[in-house]
Structures are given as structure tokens and as C-alpha cells.
């Protein structure tokens, strides 16, 4: 092969590889970013990202939001693909505590601890056990198989909730880091759910925050490191009454903090009031 031909082929290959690098989504939602600031090629949501969180009831796909947070087990790959075909990113929810009736629940029976307060049938798990970690990693793998863009792992803050095991800060942080690393190895982003006490230690390992009721408990200042790092804070306050009325009180505060706040019913059905 002549020198000129080799040079032409090399130039063509370089152009093709460059064209295939991950790009932003270009979906028109200023907070959605396809890049990650140079740490990998998974999606990382930025402040100003519109979102919907629905874990119960028939999924309402008409909500005008750039991100849908939905149950990992209850939604088929076709549903996830349909949302993505409409320009949405999909966050897939799973619980790191024991829930009855999940396809892999029986694998977790030997590792159940104290009940999760307020949620009948749910139990804290001994997250120190490799078998528990492996089940959760398998759930992350399932999220990848289904096409999820991110995962929301619930109840990762067992240490301060009387789990029935002597869970240390090192245990809990190691557990969360292992799941985040598993997600990133599969090009999936990872949310830190609540666990405000460990934000300083975990901020660099996770991609965005999902918080429940920081205004209710006067804890919102703990989430500011996410905003400073240009990582979205998906935040929810609950009400049993009128969503808009609750929003009139909460939204000015949430917007001032640059949070992406929703007002929802605790059942996490379709209705929502978005602060922006």
C-alpha cells in the first residue's frame, strides 16, 4: 500500500472516530447534558433540568419534562425506549432495602434486619454482605439491559435509621461507591438519594442528588455542594392537599437555591406541580 493511500485511510478513520464521540442530547432542555465534564461518557443532569417522578399508577407520558424517574421492575424496555424516543432521559428506581414481591426478593431473605419505619413489609438489609451488594449490582445491570440512563437507589442511608446491624459510615459509603462505580462502568449515571450527612464524602462519586423534604426538615443547605459542582438537585416536597398551594410556599425558596423542585403526593402517582 502506498504512503499516500495509508495517509488518506488514517485521516478517514480519525474523522469517523471523532464523529462517534458522545455528545449532548440537544433536546431543548437547558439543564440536560449528555457530557460529564471529562470523567466518563454517561449522562449527567445539570441544574435547570425538568423532571417527573412517578412510581405508582398508570404511567402518564404526556407530562412535559425532560427526565422521567420510573420504577425499574414495573417498566418494560419498550416503555423506556418510547420515552427516550420522545426526547426524555429515564432514571430507573430500585430500593436497596428489602421489598416483598420483587423478582429477586428471595435472594435477600437471609439478610433482613429491622423493619423500615412507615413502609410495611420492607426491611433494612445488611449491606456489608457481598450477596446483598451483588443483588444490587445485578439490578444496575438490569437497568442497563432495559436502556435506563440513570439509576436511583433508595434507602442507602440505613446507618442512621436503626437497621438492626452495626453499619458504619465506612460501610455505607463503600456500599454507595460500589453501586455508583457499577453504574458508571455501564455508562449509567447514579443519584445520591437523601443521605445528606455523607454528601461531602460522596459528591465526587455521584452524578446528581434526589432529595425528599429538605424544606420540611430545614436541611436544604446540605445540598448546596451539588449546585456548586453543577450537578442537579432533583427535590420533592409532599402534600396531601393542593399541589399548587404548597408550591406557592415552597417554590420561591427552591428556585432561589437553583433546585429542580416538584410538589407531589407521597404515593408518587402522576400529578405534579413543578416549581420551574
DRENDO-1510 file (C-alpha; in Angstrom, 1 decimal, always signed):
<recs>
REC; n; res; u; v; w
REC; 1; UNK; +0.0; +0.0; +0.0 .
REC; 2; UNK; +1.4; +3.4; -1.0 .
REC; 3; UNK; +2.2; +6.1; +1.5 .
REC; 4; UNK; -0.4; +8.5; +0.2 .
REC; 5; UNK; -3.2; +5.8; +0.4 .
REC; 6; UNK; -2.2; +5.0; +4.0 .
REC; 7; UNK; -2.3; +8.7; +5.0 .
REC; 8; UNK; -5.8; +9.0; +3.4 .
REC; 9; UNK; -7.1; +6.0; +5.2 .
REC; 10; UNK; -5.7; +7.1; +8.6 .
REC; 11; UNK; -7.3; +10.5; +8.2 .
REC; 12; UNK; -10.7; +8.9; +7.4 .
REC; 13; UNK; -10.5; +6.7; +10.4 .
REC; 14; UNK; -9.7; +9.6; +12.7 .
REC; 15; UNK; -12.6; +11.6; +11.3 .
REC; 16; UNK; -15.0; +8.7; +11.9 .
REC; 17; UNK; -13.9; +8.1; +15.5 .
REC; 18; UNK; -14.2; +11.7; +16.3 .
REC; 19; UNK; -17.7; +11.8; +14.9 .
REC; 20; UNK; -18.7; +9.0; +17.2 .
REC; 21; UNK; -17.7; +10.6; +20.5 .
REC; 22; UNK; -20.6; +11.1; +23.0 .
REC; 23; UNK; -22.4; +14.4; +22.5 .
REC; 24; UNK; -25.1; +16.4; +24.4 .
REC; 25; UNK; -28.7; +15.5; +23.9 .
REC; 26; UNK; -29.7; +18.7; +22.2 .
REC; 27; UNK; -33.3; +18.2; +23.5 .
REC; 28; UNK; -34.0; +21.8; +24.2 .
REC; 29; UNK; -33.9; +21.5; +28.0 .
REC; 30; UNK; -31.1; +23.7; +29.1 .
REC; 31; UNK; -30.3; +21.5; +32.1 .
REC; 32; UNK; -29.9; +18.2; +30.2 .
REC; 33; UNK; -26.3; +17.4; +29.4 .
REC; 34; UNK; -25.0; +14.4; +27.5 .
REC; 35; UNK; -21.4; +15.0; +28.6 .
REC; 36; UNK; -19.9; +14.7; +32.0 .
REC; 37; UNK; -17.1; +17.3; +32.4 .
REC; 38; UNK; -14.4; +14.8; +31.3 .
REC; 39; UNK; -15.0; +12.0; +33.9 .
REC; 40; UNK; -16.8; +9.5; +31.6 .
REC; 41; UNK; -19.4; +9.2; +28.9 .
REC; 42; UNK; -22.6; +8.8; +30.9 .
REC; 43; UNK; -25.3; +11.4; +31.1 .
REC; 44; UNK; -25.1; +14.0; +33.9 .
REC; 45; UNK; -28.0; +16.3; +34.6 .
REC; 46; UNK; -27.4; +19.9; +35.4 .
REC; 47; UNK; -29.4; +22.4; +37.5 .
REC; 48; UNK; -32.4; +23.5; +35.5 .
REC; 49; UNK; -33.4; +20.1; +34.3 .
REC; 50; UNK; -37.2; +19.5; +34.2 .
REC; 51; UNK; -38.3; +16.2; +35.5 .
REC; 52; UNK; -41.2; +13.9; +36.5 .
REC; 53; UNK; -41.2; +11.3; +39.3 .
REC; 54; UNK; -43.9; +8.6; +39.0 .
REC; 55; UNK; -43.7; +5.3; +40.9 .
REC; 56; UNK; -47.4; +4.3; +41.1 .
REC; 57; UNK; -50.4; +4.3; +38.8 .
REC; 58; UNK; -50.5; +4.1; +35.0 .
REC; 59; UNK; -47.5; +6.0; +33.6 .
REC; 60; UNK; -48.5; +9.4; +32.2 .
REC; 61; UNK; -46.2; +10.0; +29.3 .
REC; 62; UNK; -47.7; +13.4; +28.5 .
REC; 63; UNK; -46.0; +15.3; +31.3 .
REC; 64; UNK; -43.8; +18.0; +29.8 .
REC; 65; UNK; -40.5; +17.0; +31.4 .
REC; 66; UNK; -37.0; +16.2; +30.1 .
REC; 67; UNK; -36.4; +13.4; +32.6 .
REC; 68; UNK; -38.7; +10.7; +33.8 .
REC; 69; UNK; -37.9; +8.8; +37.1 .
REC; 70; UNK; -39.8; +5.5; +37.0 .
REC; 71; UNK; -39.7; +2.0; +38.6 .
REC; 72; UNK; -37.0; -0.3; +37.3 .
REC; 73; UNK; -39.1; -3.5; +37.6 .
REC; 74; UNK; -42.5; -2.2; +36.6 .
REC; 75; UNK; -41.5; -0.7; +33.2 .
REC; 76; UNK; -40.5; -2.8; +30.1 .
REC; 77; UNK; -37.7; -1.9; +27.8 .
REC; 78; UNK; -40.2; -0.8; +25.2 .
REC; 79; UNK; -41.7; +1.8; +27.6 .
REC; 80; UNK; -38.2; +3.2; +28.4 .
REC; 81; UNK; -37.3; +3.3; +24.7 .
REC; 82; UNK; -40.6; +5.1; +23.9 .
REC; 83; UNK; -39.8; +7.8; +26.5 .
REC; 84; UNK; -36.4; +8.2; +25.0 .
REC; 85; UNK; -37.9; +8.4; +21.6 .
REC; 86; UNK; -39.8; +11.4; +22.8 .
REC; 87; UNK; -36.6; +13.1; +23.9 .
REC; 88; UNK; -36.6; +12.1; +27.5 .
REC; 89; UNK; -33.9; +10.7; +29.8 .
REC; 90; UNK; -35.0; +7.9; +32.0 .
REC; 91; UNK; -34.0; +7.3; +35.6 .
REC; 92; UNK; -34.8; +3.9; +36.9 .
REC; 93; UNK; -35.7; +3.4; +40.6 .
REC; 94; UNK; -34.9; +0.5; +42.8 .
REC; 95; UNK; -34.8; +0.0; +46.6 .
REC; 96; UNK; -31.7; -1.1; +48.5 .
REC; 97; UNK; -33.9; -2.2; +51.3 .
REC; 98; UNK; -35.9; -5.4; +51.1 .
REC; 99; UNK; -39.3; -5.1; +49.3 .
REC; 100; UNK; -41.6; -8.1; +49.0 .
REC; 101; UNK; -42.7; -9.2; +45.6 .
REC; 102; UNK; -39.6; -8.2; +43.6 .
REC; 103; UNK; -38.3; -10.8; +41.2 .
REC; 104; UNK; -35.1; -11.2; +43.3 .
REC; 105; UNK; -36.6; -10.7; +46.8 .
REC; 106; UNK; -35.9; -14.3; +47.8 .
REC; 107; UNK; -32.2; -13.8; +47.4 .
REC; 108; UNK; -32.3; -11.1; +50.1 .
REC; 109; UNK; -34.4; -13.0; +52.8 .
REC; 110; UNK; -31.3; -14.1; +54.8 .
REC; 111; UNK; -30.1; -10.6; +55.2 .
REC; 112; UNK; -33.1; -8.8; +56.5 .
REC; 113; UNK; -32.8; -6.6; +59.6 .
REC; 114; UNK; -35.3; -4.2; +61.3 .
REC; 115; UNK; -38.4; -3.0; +59.5 .
REC; 116; UNK; -38.3; +0.2; +57.5 .
REC; 117; UNK; -40.4; +2.6; +59.5 .
REC; 118; UNK; -43.7; +3.6; +57.8 .
REC; 119; UNK; -43.4; +1.0; +55.0 .
REC; 120; UNK; -45.0; -2.3; +55.9 .
REC; 121; UNK; -43.2; -5.4; +54.5 .
REC; 122; UNK; -39.9; -3.6; +53.9 .
REC; 123; UNK; -36.8; -4.3; +55.9 .
REC; 124; UNK; -33.3; -2.9; +56.1 .
REC; 125; UNK; -30.6; -5.1; +54.7 .
REC; 126; UNK; -27.1; -6.0; +55.9 .
REC; 127; UNK; -25.3; -4.0; +53.2 .
REC; 128; UNK; -21.9; -5.4; +54.4 .
REC; 129; UNK; -22.7; -8.7; +52.9 .
REC; 130; UNK; -21.3; -9.4; +49.4 .
REC; 131; UNK; -24.5; -11.3; +48.5 .
REC; 132; UNK; -26.6; -8.1; +49.1 .
REC; 133; UNK; -24.1; -6.0; +47.1 .
REC; 134; UNK; -24.3; -8.5; +44.2 .
REC; 135; UNK; -28.1; -8.4; +44.1 .
REC; 136; UNK; -27.9; -4.6; +43.9 .
REC; 137; UNK; -25.3; -4.7; +41.2 .
REC; 138; UNK; -27.5; -7.1; +39.2 .
REC; 139; UNK; -30.2; -4.5; +39.4 .
REC; 140; UNK; -27.9; -1.9; +37.9 .
REC; 141; UNK; -27.1; -4.4; +35.2 .
REC; 142; UNK; -30.8; -4.9; +34.6 .
REC; 143; UNK; -31.1; -1.1; +34.3 .
REC; 144; UNK; -28.5; -1.2; +31.6 .
REC; 145; UNK; -30.3; -4.0; +29.8 .
REC; 146; UNK; -33.5; -2.1; +29.8 .
REC; 147; UNK; -31.9; +1.0; +28.5 .
REC; 148; UNK; -32.0; +3.3; +31.6 .
REC; 149; UNK; -29.9; +6.5; +31.5 .
REC; 150; UNK; -29.5; +6.6; +35.3 .
REC; 151; UNK; -30.5; +4.8; +38.5 .
REC; 152; UNK; -32.0; +6.0; +41.7 .
REC; 153; UNK; -31.1; +3.6; +44.6 .
REC; 154; UNK; -33.4; +4.2; +47.5 .
REC; 155; UNK; -32.7; +3.7; +51.2 .
REC; 156; UNK; -29.0; +3.9; +51.0 .
REC; 157; UNK; -28.9; +5.7; +54.3 .
REC; 158; UNK; -29.6; +2.7; +56.6 .
REC; 159; UNK; -26.8; +3.6; +59.1 .
REC; 160; UNK; -28.9; +6.4; +60.8 .
REC; 161; UNK; -32.2; +4.5; +60.6 .
REC; 162; UNK; -31.7; +1.6; +63.1 .
REC; 163; UNK; -31.2; -1.1; +60.5 .
REC; 164; UNK; -30.5; -3.9; +63.0 .
REC; 165; UNK; -26.9; -4.2; +62.0 .
REC; 166; UNK; -23.8; -2.2; +63.2 .
REC; 167; UNK; -23.4; -0.4; +59.9 .
REC; 168; UNK; -20.6; +2.2; +60.0 .
REC; 169; UNK; -20.0; +5.3; +57.9 .
REC; 170; UNK; -17.3; +3.4; +56.0 .
REC; 171; UNK; -19.7; +0.5; +55.3 .
REC; 172; UNK; -22.4; +2.8; +54.0 .
REC; 173; UNK; -20.0; +5.0; +51.9 .
REC; 174; UNK; -18.4; +1.9; +50.5 .
REC; 175; UNK; -21.7; +0.4; +49.5 .
REC; 176; UNK; -22.8; +3.6; +47.7 .
REC; 177; UNK; -19.5; +3.9; +46.0 .
REC; 178; UNK; -19.6; +0.3; +44.8 .
REC; 179; UNK; -23.1; +0.9; +43.2 .
REC; 180; UNK; -22.0; +4.2; +41.7 .
REC; 181; UNK; -18.9; +2.6; +40.2 .
REC; 182; UNK; -21.0; -0.3; +38.8 .
REC; 183; UNK; -23.4; +2.2; +37.2 .
REC; 184; UNK; -20.5; +4.2; +35.7 .
REC; 185; UNK; -18.9; +1.0; +34.3 .
REC; 186; UNK; -22.1; +0.5; +32.4 .
REC; 187; UNK; -22.3; +4.2; +31.3 .
REC; 188; UNK; -25.3; +4.9; +33.6 .
REC; 189; UNK; -25.4; +7.9; +36.0 .
REC; 190; UNK; -26.1; +7.4; +39.7 .
REC; 191; UNK; -28.2; +9.6; +42.0 .
REC; 192; UNK; -27.4; +10.0; +45.7 .
REC; 193; UNK; -30.8; +9.6; +47.4 .
REC; 194; UNK; -31.1; +11.6; +50.6 .
REC; 195; UNK; -28.1; +10.7; +52.8 .
REC; 196; UNK; -27.3; +14.3; +53.4 .
REC; 197; UNK; -24.7; +13.7; +56.1 .
REC; 198; UNK; -22.4; +12.0; +53.6 .
REC; 199; UNK; -22.6; +14.5; +50.7 .
REC; 200; UNK; -19.1; +15.8; +51.4 .
REC; 201; UNK; -17.6; +12.3; +51.2 .
REC; 202; UNK; -19.7; +11.1; +48.2 .
REC; 203; UNK; -20.1; +14.2; +46.0 .
REC; 204; UNK; -17.3; +13.3; +43.6 .
REC; 205; UNK; -18.7; +9.7; +43.2 .
REC; 206; UNK; -22.2; +10.5; +42.2 .
REC; 207; UNK; -23.8; +12.5; +39.4 .
REC; 208; UNK; -26.9; +14.2; +40.9 .
REC; 209; UNK; -29.0; +14.4; +44.1 .
REC; 210; UNK; -32.5; +13.3; +44.7 .
REC; 211; UNK; -33.9; +14.6; +47.9 .
REC; 212; UNK; -37.2; +14.3; +49.8 .
REC; 213; UNK; -38.5; +17.1; +52.0 .
REC; 214; UNK; -35.3; +19.1; +52.8 .
REC; 215; UNK; -37.6; +22.2; +53.3 .
REC; 216; UNK; -39.8; +20.3; +55.7 .
REC; 217; UNK; -36.8; +19.4; +57.8 .
REC; 218; UNK; -34.7; +22.6; +57.3 .
REC; 219; UNK; -31.9; +20.6; +55.7 .
REC; 220; UNK; -31.6; +22.2; +52.2 .
REC; 221; UNK; -28.3; +23.9; +52.9 .
REC; 222; UNK; -26.7; +20.5; +52.9 .
REC; 223; UNK; -27.4; +20.1; +49.2 .
REC; 224; UNK; -25.6; +23.2; +48.1 .
REC; 225; UNK; -22.4; +21.4; +47.2 .
REC; 226; UNK; -24.3; +19.7; +44.3 .
REC; 227; UNK; -25.3; +23.1; +42.9 .
REC; 228; UNK; -21.7; +24.4; +43.3 .
REC; 229; UNK; -20.5; +21.4; +41.4 .
REC; 230; UNK; -23.0; +22.0; +38.6 .
REC; 231; UNK; -24.9; +18.8; +39.5 .
REC; 232; UNK; -28.7; +18.8; +39.5 .
REC; 233; UNK; -30.7; +18.6; +42.7 .
REC; 234; UNK; -34.0; +16.9; +42.0 .
REC; 235; UNK; -36.0; +17.8; +45.1 .
REC; 236; UNK; -39.5; +16.9; +46.2 .
REC; 237; UNK; -41.9; +18.2; +48.9 .
REC; 238; UNK; -45.0; +16.2; +49.7 .
REC; 239; UNK; -48.6; +17.3; +50.4 .
REC; 240; UNK; -51.9; +15.6; +51.0 .
REC; 241; UNK; -53.6; +18.7; +49.8 .
REC; 242; UNK; -53.5; +21.0; +46.8 .
REC; 243; UNK; -50.2; +20.8; +45.0 .
REC; 244; UNK; -50.2; +24.4; +43.7 .
REC; 245; UNK; -51.0; +25.8; +47.1 .
REC; 246; UNK; -48.0; +24.0; +48.6 .
REC; 247; UNK; -45.9; +25.2; +45.6 .
REC; 248; UNK; -46.7; +28.8; +46.3 .
REC; 249; UNK; -44.9; +28.5; +49.6 .
REC; 250; UNK; -42.0; +26.2; +48.6 .
REC; 251; UNK; -41.2; +27.3; +45.0 .
REC; 252; UNK; -39.7; +30.8; +45.7 .
REC; 253; UNK; -37.3; +29.2; +48.2 .
REC; 254; UNK; -36.4; +26.3; +45.9 .
REC; 255; UNK; -35.9; +28.5; +42.8 .
REC; 256; UNK; -33.6; +30.8; +44.8 .
REC; 257; UNK; -31.4; +27.7; +45.7 .
REC; 258; UNK; -31.4; +26.6; +42.0 .
REC; 259; UNK; -33.1; +23.3; +42.9 .
REC; 260; UNK; -35.4; +21.5; +40.5 .
REC; 261; UNK; -38.3; +21.0; +42.9 .
REC; 262; UNK; -41.6; +19.2; +42.5 .
REC; 263; UNK; -44.6; +19.1; +44.7 .
REC; 264; UNK; -46.1; +15.6; +44.8 .
REC; 265; UNK; -48.4; +13.3; +46.7 .
REC; 266; UNK; -46.5; +10.8; +48.8 .
REC; 267; UNK; -47.9; +8.0; +46.7 .
REC; 268; UNK; -45.8; +9.3; +43.8 .
REC; 269; UNK; -48.6; +9.0; +41.3 .
REC; 270; UNK; -48.7; +11.1; +38.1 .
REC; 271; UNK; -49.9; +14.6; +39.4 .
REC; 272; UNK; -47.1; +17.1; +40.0 .
REC; 273; UNK; -46.5; +20.8; +40.4 .
REC; 274; UNK; -43.2; +21.9; +39.1 .
REC; 275; UNK; -41.5; +25.0; +40.6 .
REC; 276; UNK; -39.9; +25.8; +37.2 .
</recs>
